[in-house]
Amino acid sequence: MNATSGDVLALPQTQTGSAHSEELPRSVYLAVAGLACLPIGLLWDISHHSTIGRDTFWTPAHIIIQLGGIVPALLFASIALKTTFRGTEHERNASVSFWGFRAPL
């Protein structure tokens, strides 16, 4: 079997702006970035504790861990509040109820 540079298979081209392409909301990127802070901060904190020892609450590693919990929590709370008080009928029907608030799964 002899292959030359002219024998390369081309991938099928997709149309831009087709009905099937959907852009992810910015909240998804923010949630992933916030949740990525948890393992980064934990690894940094464990390394810091093993080399230096006990430290205060306001070290950079602890702040990264705190951001990993606070950023997604605020984001998800804002989505729940928006769905509950300003959501469309379709958004409310596609959500679940918890303590009187509505949020998508």
N, C-alpha and C positions, 0 to 999 in steps of 0.2 A: 504494500500500500504506500504509494508516494503522494505526499501532500505538498502543495505549493502555496504560495501566498494568495493566489487567485482562487483557491478552494475554500475560503473562509465563509462560513454560513452567517448570514445577516439575521439579526433579530427582527421580528415584525415591528413596524412603526406603529405607535399609538397616536391617536388624535389628541391634540391639546384642547382642553375645554369640553371634553365629552361629558355625557350625562353621568358616567360611572365614576369620574374622578371627583373626590371630595377632599377638601382641605381640612386638616385637623384644627380644632379650635385652639387658640393660644393657651387656654386653661390646661390643656393636656400637656403642653410643653412645660408650663410652670409647675404642674404637679410632678412630672417626672424629674425635673431639676430639683424640686424640694425633697422628693423622696430619695434622690441620689445623694443628698447631703448626709443621710443617716449612716450608710456603711462607710463613707469617707470619714465622717467625724468619729465614728466608733473606732475605726482602725487607727486613726491619728491619736485618739484619746488613750487607747490601750498601749500604743507605742510610747506615748508621753508618760503614762503612769509607770511603765516598766523601766524606763530610763531615768526619770526624774523623781518619781514618787507622787505623793499626794499633792494636789494643787487646789486652787480656788475654783469657784463656780464660773468665773468669767474668763476662762482661757479660750483661745481661738477654737480649739477642738470642741469645747462645750457649746460655743455659740453656733458652730456648724450643726451640731446635733440638735440644738434647739430650733434652728431654722428648718431642719428636716421635719420637725413636728408641727411647727407653727404655720409655715407657708401652706402646706397642703390642707391643714385644718381650716384656716381662714378661707382658702379657695373653695373647699367643699361646703363650708357654711354659707358662703356667698351664693353658690349655685343653688343650695336648698332654699335660701331666702328669696332668691329671684324666682324660682319655680313656684314657691308658695304664694307670693304676693303679686308678682308681675308676669307669671308664666301664661302662655296661651292655653287654650282648652286642650289642645293636642299634647302639650308638654305635661299638663297636670294628669291627663289620662295615661300617659306613658311613665308615670312616676309611682313611687310607693309612699305611703303615709307613715310617719313616725312622730309621736308626741304632737300631733297637729300640724307638723310641717310636711311638705311634699318634696321629694328629691328623686332624681333619676338613679337607676342602678347602674 
